[in-house]
Amino acid sequence: MHIIVIGAGIVGVSCAYRLQSAGHEVALIDKGAVGMGCSFGNGGAISPDLCVPIALPGMLKRVPRWFADPLGPLVVRWSHFPSALPWMIKWIKEGRDIQKVQANSNALRALHRHALADYREMLGADYAEHIEETGQIYVWQNDRSGPVEILAKTLRERHGVKAERLNAADIQRIDPHLNPIYKNGLHFPENGHTLNPLRLVETLAEKFRMHGGRILNDELVSFSTVNGVARSAKFAKGSYDAQAFVLATGIDGARMAAQLGDAVSIQAERGYHVMLPKPEIRPAIKISNRDHMFGLTPMRDGVRISGTVEIAAATAPPNYKRAEALLTRAKEMYPSLNTEGATFWMGSRPSTPDSLPIIDRATRARNVIYAFGHGHSGLTGAPMTARLVRTLIEDTPPPIDLAPFRHSRF
Ligand SMILES: Cc1cc2nc3c(=O)[nH]c(=O)nc-3n(C[C@H](O)[C@H](O)[C@H](O)COP(=O)(O)OP(=O)(O)OC[C@H]3O[C@@H](n4cnc5c(N)ncnc54)[C@H](O)[C@@H]3O)c2cc1C
C-alpha cells in the first residue's frame, strides 16, 4: 500500500519504519525537523516494566498543593485552569476507580513490555550505540510505605515485574556519587535508557530513508474524505493521495481528530529538562527521585535532568524557573555535579486522562489511523504502537488487545 505517516517523532518514525519493513511504500511528513517535538527532550527511559498509570487513588487530596507551589512537581497554570478542567476531572475519575486503574495498568504493561526487544530488532547492529540495558533505580529519602506506593507495588507484582528493594547501603553501592540521604530504593534491572533521544529518532529515520522511504517537510491542514475513506490529505504546500494515513502528531493529534469527528481528551503535561554538558560526575544508572518526581539520565553528551508536570497550554511561554528548580534538586542529590553550560528545554507530553495512547481508526475515515497521546512514556510505547498500527492498516489480528486504546473511551 501507499501510506503517509504524519509526524516524525519517535511514534511516527517507528510507524514509518515498521510499515516500510512490512513492504509498504511509505512517506513520512513533518512540519518541522525529524525528532524535534516532544521526542527531542525526554528523559530517555525505556521501561518495559512501567505499568503504573499516572492517575491513582488519592489525587483529589493533592489538588491544593498543585496550586500552592509554582515550582512543585505538578502545577496548574491558573490562566489555563478552565480549559484543563474537563480533562482534569476525567483524570481524577480514572484514578478513583480501582478497576480502571488495574485495566489501565494491564494495557500499559502490554504496550511496554517488549520495548527493548523491539528496539533491538529495529536498530539491529546500531542497538548498542543507542541503548543501554543497565536498569533503573527509584530512590526515596524517607519511608515509601504510603498507599500510592503500596498500590504501585501490587500492580508490579501482578505483572511479574522484577523490582528489588534497596536500603541506604545498597543505594550507595550502586551509585557512590549520590548524596547518602536516600534510605529506600527500588532497582528495576530489566529497564534501560537511550543515550540520546534525538539521535535515536534520527537513526530510525535514516534507516527508513536508506530503504527508500521519503521524508518531506510540510504541515497537515485537513483530510478530504469520500464515503468514510480519506482519499487525500491537504498540506500547507500541496495535497497528497494515499491508501492509508497515520496521524502521529503528538500534542496536535486531538485537533486533527476533531476534524474527523472524534473528540479525544488530550492535555499538554509540560515537562522540562536541563542538559549538563560537562557534569564531571555521572549517575551510575538512570535514577528517579520519587520524592520530587524527576530523574537524571547519564547520556552520551552529558547528564540530563528531566521531569515535572505543568498543566498549561502547549503554546504558552515556558517558565524556565521550573528547570532551574530541577537543577537545584539535582544538586541536592549529587552535590559535586558541575552545572556549567547547562541548557534548558520545555516540551509537551501529549497526555490522556488514563495514561494510554489512542491507537485506532478515525470515525469518519477508516483508513486514517490515530497513533498519539503517549503522555509520559512515548519513547517506551512507540515500538508496540507501530506494530498495532500495522495490524490496523493490514486488517490482521493485533499482537495485544486494542480495546484499551480506542478513541471512543472518552
Ligand atoms: C520532560 C519529559 C520527559 C520524558 N521522559 C520520558 C522517558 O524517560 N521515557 C519515555 O518513554 N517517555 C518520556 N517522555 C514522553 C515522550 O517524550 C513522549 O511521549 C513522546 O516523545 C511522544 O512522541 P510523539 O512522536 O507522539 O510526539 P512528538 O515527538 O511531539 O512528535 C510529533 C511530531 O508531529 C509533528 N506535527 C504536529 N502537527 C503536525 C502537522 N499538522 N503536520 C505535520 N507535522 C505535525 C511535530 O512537528 C512533531 O515532530 C517524556 C516527556 C517529557 C516532556
The ligand as an SDF file (V2000), in Angstrom:
LIG
                    3D

 53 58  0  0  0  0  0  0  0  0999 V2000
   10.3450   16.1140   30.3620 C   0  0  0  0  0  0  0  0  0  0  0  0
    9.8830   14.8570   29.6610 C   0  0  0  0  0  0  0  0  0  0  0  0
   10.4780   13.6450   29.9860 C   0  0  0  0  0  0  0  0  0  0  0  0
   10.0430   12.4670   29.3670 C   0  0  0  0  0  0  0  0  0  0  0  0
   10.6940   11.2970   29.6580 N   0  0  0  0  0  0  0  0  0  0  0  0
   10.3160   10.1410   29.0390 C   0  0  0  0  0  0  0  0  0  0  0  0
   11.0430    8.9460   29.2950 C   0  0  0  0  0  0  0  0  0  0  0  0
   12.0290    8.9400   30.0290 O   0  0  0  0  0  0  0  0  0  0  0  0
   10.6210    7.8000   28.6870 N   0  0  0  0  0  0  0  0  0  0  0  0
    9.5260    7.7780   27.8410 C   0  0  0  0  0  0  0  0  0  0  0  0
    9.1680    6.6930   27.3610 O   0  0  0  0  0  0  0  0  0  0  0  0
    8.8520    8.9360   27.5450 N   0  0  0  0  0  0  0  0  0  0  0  0
    9.2220   10.1010   28.1220 C   0  0  0  0  0  0  0  0  0  0  0  0
    8.5590   11.2730   27.8410 N   0  0  0  0  0  0  0  0  0  0  0  0
    7.4050   11.2410   26.9240 C   0  0  0  0  0  0  0  0  0  0  0  0
    7.8160   11.1550   25.4550 C   0  0  0  0  0  0  0  0  0  0  0  0
    8.8350   12.0960   25.1790 O   0  0  0  0  0  0  0  0  0  0  0  0
    6.5860   11.4400   24.5650 C   0  0  0  0  0  0  0  0  0  0  0  0
    5.5200   10.5920   24.9330 O   0  0  0  0  0  0  0  0  0  0  0  0
    6.9350   11.1790   23.0990 C   0  0  0  0  0  0  0  0  0  0  0  0
    8.0390   11.9400   22.7010 O   0  0  0  0  0  0  0  0  0  0  0  0
    5.7510   11.4790   22.1780 C   0  0  0  0  0  0  0  0  0  0  0  0
    6.2020   11.2010   20.8670 O   0  0  0  0  0  0  0  0  0  0  0  0
    5.3570   11.6040   19.5900 P   0  0  0  0  0  0  0  0  0  0  0  0
    6.0860   11.0710   18.4050 O   0  0  0  0  0  0  0  0  0  0  0  0
    3.9360   11.1930   19.7950 O   0  0  0  0  0  0  0  0  0  0  0  0
    5.3240   13.1940   19.6200 O   0  0  0  0  0  0  0  0  0  0  0  0
    6.4190   14.3270   19.1010 P   0  0  0  0  0  0  0  0  0  0  0  0
    7.7780   13.8520   19.4050 O   0  0  0  0  0  0  0  0  0  0  0  0
    5.9500   15.5780   19.6620 O   0  0  0  0  0  0  0  0  0  0  0  0
    6.2220   14.2390   17.5430 O   0  0  0  0  0  0  0  0  0  0  0  0
    5.0790   14.7410   16.8920 C   0  0  0  0  0  0  0  0  0  0  0  0
    5.5340   15.3430   15.5740 C   0  0  0  0  0  0  0  0  0  0  0  0
    4.3790   15.7150   14.8320 O   0  0  0  0  0  0  0  0  0  0  0  0
    4.6770   16.8920   14.1250 C   0  0  0  0  0  0  0  0  0  0  0  0
    3.4150   17.5560   13.7950 N   0  0  0  0  0  0  0  0  0  0  0  0
    2.4750   18.0400   14.6560 C   0  0  0  0  0  0  0  0  0  0  0  0
    1.4500   18.5850   13.9750 N   0  0  0  0  0  0  0  0  0  0  0  0
    1.7290   18.4340   12.6510 C   0  0  0  0  0  0  0  0  0  0  0  0
    1.0560   18.7860   11.4580 C   0  0  0  0  0  0  0  0  0  0  0  0
   -0.1370   19.4000   11.4680 N   0  0  0  0  0  0  0  0  0  0  0  0
    1.6410   18.4900   10.2670 N   0  0  0  0  0  0  0  0  0  0  0  0
    2.8550   17.8670   10.2160 C   0  0  0  0  0  0  0  0  0  0  0  0
    3.5360   17.5150   11.3280 N   0  0  0  0  0  0  0  0  0  0  0  0
    2.9800   17.7760   12.5270 C   0  0  0  0  0  0  0  0  0  0  0  0
    5.5530   17.6990   15.0860 C   0  0  0  0  0  0  0  0  0  0  0  0
    6.3240   18.6570   14.3920 O   0  0  0  0  0  0  0  0  0  0  0  0
    6.3760   16.6050   15.7480 C   0  0  0  0  0  0  0  0  0  0  0  0
    7.6300   16.4280   15.1170 O   0  0  0  0  0  0  0  0  0  0  0  0
    8.9680   12.4840   28.4250 C   0  0  0  0  0  0  0  0  0  0  0  0
    8.3910   13.7080   28.0860 C   0  0  0  0  0  0  0  0  0  0  0  0
    8.8470   14.8970   28.6880 C   0  0  0  0  0  0  0  0  0  0  0  0
    8.2300   16.2010   28.2900 C   0  0  0  0  0  0  0  0  0  0  0  0
  1  2  1  0
  2  3  1  0
  2 52  2  0
  3  4  2  0
  4  5  1  0
  4 50  1  0
  5  6  2  0
  6  7  1  0
  6 13  1  0
  7  8  2  0
  7  9  1  0
  9 10  1  0
 10 11  2  0
 10 12  1  0
 12 13  2  0
 13 14  1  0
 14 15  1  0
 14 50  1  0
 15 16  1  0
 16 17  1  0
 16 18  1  0
 18 19  1  0
 18 20  1  0
 20 21  1  0
 20 22  1  0
 22 23  1  0
 23 24  1  0
 24 25  2  0
 24 26  1  0
 24 27  1  0
 27 28  1  0
 28 29  2  0
 28 30  1  0
 28 31  1  0
 31 32  1  0
 32 33  1  0
 33 34  1  0
 33 48  1  0
 34 35  1  0
 35 36  1  0
 35 46  1  0
 36 37  1  0
 36 45  1  0
 37 38  2  0
 38 39  1  0
 39 40  1  0
 39 45  2  0
 40 41  1  0
 40 42  2  0
 42 43  1  0
 43 44  2  0
 44 45  1  0
 46 47  1  0
 46 48  1  0
 48 49  1  0
 50 51  2  0
 51 52  1  0
 52 53  1  0
M  END
$$$$
